[in-house]
Amino acid sequence: MATPNFDQLLERVKYLPPEEQKILRDCLEAYLASPLPPAKDAYEESLRRGMAAGSLTRIPGPPTEEDIARFRNRNPIQIEGEPLSETIIRDR
C-alpha cells in the first residue's frame, strides 16, 4: 500500500516536463541497477561513485575508538614560511 507522500509524489511526476521525467527515469534506473542501496547523503554518494568507478574496493566502516584516539593524539607538521593556504591562493 502506498503512503500519502508517495501518492503525492506520483501525482507530481505526471506534471513534470518530458525532459525532467526522462532525467527522473534515468536516475531511478541507475539506483535500481546499482548493487548498493541509495545514498543517504553526499558522503555516501561519493563512496558509491568510487565503488562504481572501481577506485574503491570496499566502503569503510565507521571509525573505531582506536581511529578516534589516533586522530586526537596527532601532531601537526610544522612548516617554515607563509601558511600553506596563502601559497595555494597566491598560486591560483
C-alpha positions as CSV (number, residue, x, y, z in Angstrom):
1,M,0.0,0.0,0.0
2,A,1.4,3.4,-1.0
3,T,1.8,6.1,1.6
4,P,0.2,9.5,1.1
5,N,3.6,11.1,0.4
6,F,4.3,8.5,-2.3
7,D,0.9,9.1,-3.9
8,Q,1.6,12.8,-3.9
9,L,5.0,12.2,-5.5
10,L,3.5,10.1,-8.2
11,E,0.9,12.8,-8.9
12,R,3.5,15.5,-9.2
13,V,5.6,13.4,-11.5
14,K,2.8,13.4,-14.0
15,Y,3.1,17.2,-14.4
16,L,6.9,17.3,-14.9
17,P,8.1,18.3,-18.3
18,P,9.1,15.4,-20.5
19,E,12.8,16.3,-20.2
20,E,12.6,16.2,-16.4
21,Q,10.6,12.9,-16.5
22,K,13.4,11.4,-18.5
23,I,16.1,12.6,-16.0
24,L,14.0,11.1,-13.2
25,R,13.6,7.8,-15.1
26,D,17.4,7.6,-15.7
27,C,18.1,8.3,-12.1
28,L,15.7,5.6,-10.9
29,E,17.1,3.1,-13.4
30,A,20.7,3.9,-12.1
31,Y,19.6,3.4,-8.5
32,L,17.8,0.1,-9.3
33,A,20.8,-1.2,-11.3
34,S,23.3,-0.4,-8.5
35,P,24.3,-3.3,-6.2
36,L,24.5,-0.7,-3.3
37,P,21.5,0.9,-1.6
38,P,20.7,4.5,-2.4
39,A,22.9,7.0,-0.7
40,K,21.6,8.9,2.3
41,D,24.0,11.9,1.9
42,A,26.8,13.4,-0.2
43,Y,29.4,11.4,1.6
44,E,27.7,8.1,0.9
45,E,27.1,9.2,-2.7
46,S,30.9,9.8,-3.2
47,L,31.6,6.3,-1.8
48,R,29.0,4.8,-4.2
49,R,30.7,6.6,-7.1
50,G,34.1,5.4,-6.0
51,M,32.8,1.8,-5.9
52,A,31.1,2.1,-9.3
53,A,34.3,3.6,-10.8
54,G,36.4,0.9,-9.3
55,S,38.6,3.3,-7.3
56,L,37.3,1.8,-4.0
57,T,37.2,-1.9,-3.3
58,R,35.1,-1.6,-0.2
59,I,33.2,1.0,1.8
60,P,35.0,1.7,5.0
61,G,33.1,1.2,8.3
62,P,32.7,3.9,10.9
63,P,35.8,4.9,12.8
64,T,36.9,2.7,15.7
65,E,37.9,4.0,19.2
66,E,41.5,3.5,18.1
67,D,41.0,5.6,15.0
68,I,39.5,8.4,17.1
69,A,42.3,8.2,19.7
70,R,44.9,8.4,16.9
71,F,43.2,11.4,15.4
72,R,43.0,13.2,18.8
73,N,46.7,12.5,19.5
74,R,48.0,13.6,16.1
75,N,50.9,16.0,15.9
76,P,50.6,18.7,13.1
77,I,53.5,19.1,10.8
78,Q,55.3,22.4,11.3
79,I,56.4,24.2,8.2
80,E,58.5,27.3,7.7
81,G,57.4,30.3,5.7
82,E,53.9,31.5,4.9
83,P,50.8,29.4,5.7
84,L,50.1,26.8,3.0
85,S,46.6,28.3,2.4
86,E,48.2,31.6,1.4
87,T,50.6,29.7,-1.0
88,I,47.6,28.0,-2.6
89,I,45.6,31.2,-3.0
90,R,48.6,33.0,-4.5
91,D,49.3,30.2,-7.0
92,R,45.8,30.2,-8.2
